[in-house]
Amino acid sequence: MKLKAGDLRHRILIRRLVEVPDGKGAYTSSWETVAEPWAEIKGLTGRESVMDHVLQSISVYRVRIRWRSNIKTADQIRHGPLSLNITSVDDPDGKSEQLVMIATTEGVRPDQP
C-alpha cells in the first residue's frame, strides 16, 4: 500500500525512555522525544485482559509514517492524551519508504517513570 501525504493526518510523538545521570552518581529515567512525524493511525481490534485482578480494555493500532531507521519496539507513541507501546516495527515492502508500527495500550509505561 503506497503512502500518500494525505494519509498522514495525525501528529505523533515517538519517545524513548533513557537513563540520565543525576549528578550524584545515580541515574533517573526520563522520556526523550525521538521524532515528531505525521502519521496515519487506524484502530485494529479491541480486547479485554485481566491484569492484577482488574478487567482492562486493550486497544491495538496500526501506525504508518514515512521511513525512519531509528524506531525501536521499546519506544512509545504519544498521540494527544493517548500513549501506546510499540510492539512491532516493519518496512512492509522493503523499499525504505514507509514504516508500519503495531502499537497497543496494554501495559503502557507512565509519563513519569
C-alpha distance (Angstrom), angle and dihedral (degrees) to the residues before:
residue distance angle dihedral
M1 . . .
K2 3.80 . .
L3 3.80 116.3 .
K4 3.82 114.2 -128.1
A5 3.81 126.9 -168.7
G6 3.82 90.0 -119.5
D7 3.81 89.9 60.5
L8 3.82 91.7 62.1
R9 3.81 101.8 80.4
H10 3.78 102.9 138.6
R11 3.81 125.7 76.1
I12 3.81 109.9 -145.4
L13 3.78 138.1 178.3
I14 3.78 120.8 -134.9
R15 3.78 109.3 -155.9
R16 3.78 135.6 -173.2
L17 3.80 128.3 -157.3
V18 3.81 109.1 -124.8
E19 3.78 134.8 179.7
V20 3.81 112.8 -121.8
P21 3.84 123.1 -166.3
D22 3.80 110.6 -115.6
G23 3.83 93.9 -154.2
K24 3.81 92.5 -111.8
G25 3.79 97.7 82.1
A26 3.80 95.3 -89.1
Y27 3.79 134.2 92.1
T28 3.78 134.9 -126.4
S29 3.79 126.7 -157.0
S30 3.78 118.4 -117.2
W31 3.82 137.0 170.0
E32 3.79 115.2 -114.2
T33 3.81 121.6 -165.7
V34 3.81 109.7 -122.8
A35 3.82 97.2 179.4
E36 3.82 143.5 -14.3
P37 3.81 102.9 -149.8
W38 3.79 131.2 163.8
A39 3.80 110.4 -109.1
E40 3.77 147.0 -177.2
I41 3.81 110.1 -126.3
K42 3.80 121.8 -167.2
G43 3.78 127.2 176.0
L44 3.80 111.4 -128.5
T45 3.78 109.9 -178.4
G46 3.73 142.1 -22.7
R47 3.77 127.4 -140.8
E48 3.73 140.3 163.8
S49 3.77 129.0 -118.1
V50 3.77 134.7 -175.2
M51 3.79 110.0 -131.7
D52 3.79 120.7 170.8
H53 3.82 88.0 -7.6
V54 3.82 91.3 -60.7
L55 3.81 121.8 116.1
Q56 3.81 109.0 -127.0
S57 3.77 131.1 -175.6
I58 3.82 113.1 -128.9
S59 3.79 122.5 -159.2
V60 3.80 126.3 -163.5
Y61 3.81 123.6 -155.7
R62 3.79 136.9 -172.5
V63 3.80 111.1 -141.4
R64 3.82 121.3 -168.9
I65 3.80 123.8 -168.2
R66 3.78 136.5 160.5
W67 3.81 113.0 -78.4
R68 3.80 118.7 -70.8
S69 3.78 125.3 166.6
N70 3.81 98.2 -156.2
I71 3.82 102.1 68.8
K72 3.82 117.7 112.7
T73 3.78 134.5 -170.6
A74 3.81 88.5 -117.8
D75 3.83 89.8 64.1
Q76 3.78 126.7 96.9
I77 3.81 132.0 -136.9
R78 3.80 121.9 -140.6
H79 3.79 119.3 -163.1
G80 3.79 109.0 173.5
P81 3.81 106.2 -56.8
L82 3.82 92.1 -18.2
S83 3.82 118.0 102.8
L84 3.80 119.5 -166.4
N85 3.79 131.8 -174.4
I86 3.79 112.9 -136.8
T87 3.80 109.7 -126.3
S88 3.80 99.8 174.4
V89 3.81 138.8 14.4
D90 3.80 121.2 -162.8
D91 3.80 141.7 172.0
P92 3.83 94.9 -147.6
D93 3.81 99.3 -162.3
G94 3.82 99.2 26.0
K95 3.82 92.7 -122.4
S96 3.82 97.9 112.6
E97 3.81 90.5 -123.0
Q98 3.79 101.0 113.7
L99 3.77 140.0 14.3
V100 3.80 121.4 -144.2
M101 3.78 117.3 -159.9
I102 3.78 128.6 -173.8
A103 3.79 110.5 -149.4
T104 3.78 133.5 178.1
T105 3.78 140.5 -166.5
E106 3.82 89.8 -133.1
G107 3.81 113.0 119.6
V108 3.80 94.6 -7.5
R109 3.78 111.0 -170.9
P110 3.80 114.7 -124.1
D111 3.81 124.2 -106.2
Q112 3.76 91.6 -115.8
P113 3.82 109.5 44.5
